[in-house]
Amino acid sequence: MHTHKHTNRPEAGKKYTCVLNGVPVYDAEIQEARGCWATVKVLQPKPGKYEKHYKEGQVMDIKVQYYEFLESH
């Protein structure tokens, strides 16, 4: 398994706004974070061009390096 440490690594159990290419795409809870991958559960898609790509409750694996994670409370 790849063990690269990402500088903006999300933590399991925390909630974040996930930003892709400078655009907030959804709020999510991190279910699992492992190496370069994270399993996220979409809490709420953000309005905009990606809004129709995601649904509340959707669970998926994402490649951490493609996202910026802004911790939300």
Backbone as JSON, one array per atom type, in Angstrom:
{
  "sequence": "MHTHKHTNRPEAGKKYTCVLNGVPVYDAEIQEARGCWATVKVLQPKPGKYEKHYKEGQVMDIKVQYYEFLESH",
  "N": [[0.84, -1.18, 0.0], [0.48, 2.23, -0.72], [2.14, 4.77, 1.03], [2.25, 7.53, 1.11], [2.32, 10.73, 2.62], [-0.1, 13.09, 2.84], [-0.29, 16.62, 2.84], [-2.59, 17.97, 3.47], [-4.3, 16.26, 4.82], [-7.32, 14.6, 5.41], [-9.22, 13.7, 8.37], [-10.6, 10.75, 9.73], [-14.01, 10.64, 10.72], [-14.35, 13.36, 10.96], [-15.84, 16.41, 9.67], [-15.91, 18.03, 6.53], [-15.67, 20.65, 4.06], [-15.34, 19.83, 0.81], [-13.12, 20.7, -1.65], [-12.62, 21.09, -5.03], [-10.36, 21.78, -7.49], [-10.4, 24.5, -6.71], [-13.1, 24.95, -6.38], [-15.81, 24.66, -4.21], [-17.36, 21.58, -3.72], [-18.89, 19.73, -2.24], [-20.18, 19.12, 1.1], [-18.87, 16.88, 3.43], [-18.58, 13.89, 5.42], [-15.78, 12.29, 6.66], [-15.29, 8.96, 6.37], [-13.34, 7.02, 6.32], [-9.83, 7.21, 6.23], [-7.04, 6.56, 4.37], [-3.82, 6.33, 3.46], [-3.4, 7.55, 0.24], [-6.06, 7.71, -0.29], [-9.51, 8.33, 0.56], [-12.57, 7.54, 2.15], [-15.63, 8.96, 1.7], [-18.69, 10.4, 2.91], [-21.25, 12.03, 1.44], [-22.68, 14.91, 2.68], [-23.98, 17.23, 1.95], [-24.46, 18.49, -1.23], [-22.79, 21.23, -2.81], [-24.07, 24.3, -4.13], [-23.79, 24.93, -7.63], [-21.67, 24.19, -10.5], [-21.06, 21.47, -10.13], [-23.06, 20.4, -8.65], [-25.19, 18.63, -9.42], [-23.87, 16.26, -9.71], [-23.54, 14.91, -7.37], [-25.1, 13.32, -4.54], [-26.97, 13.66, -1.53], [-25.96, 11.59, 1.12], [-24.55, 9.85, -0.47], [-21.86, 7.59, -0.77], [-18.42, 7.32, -1.3], [-15.14, 6.58, -2.64], [-12.39, 8.72, -2.68], [-9.59, 10.32, -4.26], [-7.21, 11.73, -2.35], [-5.29, 13.71, -3.02], [-6.42, 15.3, -4.99], [-8.15, 17.07, -3.84], [-8.95, 19.85, -1.69], [-9.36, 20.2, 1.75], [-11.58, 21.68, 3.84], [-12.09, 22.14, 7.09], [-15.19, 21.72, 8.72], [-17.78, 22.6, 11.07]],
  "CA": [[0.0, 0.0, 0.0], [1.21, 3.48, -0.81], [2.09, 5.44, 2.34], [2.51, 8.95, 0.95], [1.62, 11.59, 3.58], [-0.66, 14.28, 2.22], [-0.19, 17.73, 3.79], [-3.94, 18.41, 3.81], [-4.94, 14.97, 5.01], [-8.54, 14.61, 6.23], [-9.25, 12.72, 9.45], [-11.85, 9.98, 9.85], [-14.95, 11.12, 11.71], [-14.51, 14.81, 10.88], [-16.62, 16.93, 8.55], [-15.17, 18.98, 5.72], [-16.11, 21.07, 2.74], [-14.37, 19.29, -0.14], [-12.92, 21.68, -2.71], [-11.98, 20.51, -6.2], [-9.91, 22.83, -8.42], [-10.82, 25.8, -6.21], [-14.56, 25.04, -6.33], [-16.43, 23.8, -3.2], [-18.29, 20.69, -4.41], [-19.83, 19.14, -1.28], [-19.81, 18.91, 2.5], [-18.8, 15.43, 3.61], [-17.96, 13.31, 6.6], [-14.76, 11.31, 6.27], [-15.56, 7.69, 7.03], [-12.07, 6.32, 6.46], [-8.72, 7.87, 5.52], [-5.94, 5.6, 4.3], [-2.86, 6.68, 2.41], [-3.82, 8.56, -0.74], [-7.5, 7.58, -0.52], [-10.43, 8.53, 1.67], [-13.97, 7.22, 1.91], [-16.43, 10.09, 2.17], [-20.15, 10.35, 2.8], [-21.71, 13.37, 1.08], [-23.73, 15.43, 3.56], [-24.75, 18.21, 1.17], [-23.78, 19.05, -2.41], [-22.75, 22.69, -2.86], [-24.63, 24.86, -5.36], [-22.82, 25.24, -8.67], [-21.58, 23.33, -11.67], [-20.94, 20.05, -9.77], [-24.17, 20.07, -7.74], [-25.99, 17.49, -9.89], [-23.02, 15.07, -9.75], [-23.49, 14.3, -6.03], [-26.37, 13.22, -3.83], [-26.87, 13.51, -0.08], [-25.88, 10.2, 1.53], [-23.67, 9.1, -1.38], [-20.58, 7.19, -0.2], [-17.48, 7.03, -2.39], [-13.72, 6.74, -2.38], [-11.8, 9.82, -3.45], [-8.13, 10.46, -4.2], [-7.01, 12.88, -1.48], [-4.46, 14.75, -3.64], [-7.19, 16.15, -5.89], [-9.05, 17.91, -3.06], [-8.57, 20.63, -0.52], [-10.35, 19.89, 2.77], [-11.79, 22.78, 4.78], [-12.84, 21.53, 8.2], [-16.43, 22.41, 9.09], [-18.23, 22.2, 12.41]],
  "C": [[0.88, 1.24, 0.0], [1.06, 4.25, 0.5], [2.42, 6.92, 2.27], [1.69, 9.76, 1.96], [1.18, 12.86, 2.87], [-0.66, 15.41, 3.24], [-1.56, 18.23, 4.23], [-4.81, 17.18, 4.03], [-6.19, 15.09, 5.9], [-8.47, 13.51, 7.29], [-10.62, 12.06, 9.52], [-12.7, 10.54, 10.98], [-15.18, 12.62, 11.69], [-15.29, 15.2, 9.63], [-15.84, 18.03, 7.86], [-16.01, 19.46, 4.55], [-15.0, 20.61, 1.81], [-14.33, 20.21, -1.35], [-12.1, 21.04, -3.83], [-11.64, 21.63, -7.18], [-10.41, 24.22, -8.01], [-12.31, 25.99, -6.07], [-15.09, 24.12, -5.22], [-17.48, 22.92, -3.88], [-19.28, 20.03, -3.47], [-19.26, 19.19, 0.12], [-19.86, 17.42, 2.71], [-18.23, 15.08, 4.97], [-16.97, 12.26, 6.12], [-15.02, 10.04, 7.06], [-14.28, 6.9, 7.27], [-11.02, 7.09, 5.65], [-7.54, 6.92, 5.55], [-5.03, 5.96, 3.13], [-3.37, 7.8, 1.53], [-5.32, 8.57, -0.99], [-8.28, 7.88, 0.75], [-11.82, 8.1, 1.23], [-14.79, 8.34, 2.53], [-17.92, 9.8, 2.01], [-20.61, 11.79, 2.57], [-22.85, 13.76, 2.02], [-24.62, 16.41, 2.81], [-23.94, 18.68, -0.02], [-23.83, 20.59, -2.33], [-23.37, 23.18, -4.17], [-23.52, 25.17, -6.36], [-22.75, 24.16, -9.73], [-21.47, 21.84, -11.35], [-22.13, 19.53, -8.96], [-24.94, 18.81, -8.16], [-25.19, 16.19, -9.95], [-23.05, 14.29, -8.44], [-24.85, 14.33, -5.38], [-26.1, 13.07, -2.34], [-26.89, 12.02, 0.27], [-24.98, 9.33, 0.66], [-22.34, 8.82, -0.68], [-19.65, 6.8, -1.35], [-16.05, 7.18, -1.89], [-13.2, 7.86, -3.27], [-10.28, 9.81, -3.27], [-7.85, 11.79, -3.51], [-6.26, 14.02, -2.18], [-5.24, 15.7, -4.53], [-8.04, 17.18, -5.15], [-8.32, 18.75, -2.03], [-9.71, 20.38, 0.48], [-10.41, 21.02, 3.78], [-12.67, 22.24, 5.9], [-14.05, 22.38, 8.54], [-16.89, 21.86, 10.43], [-19.71, 21.97, 12.45]]
}
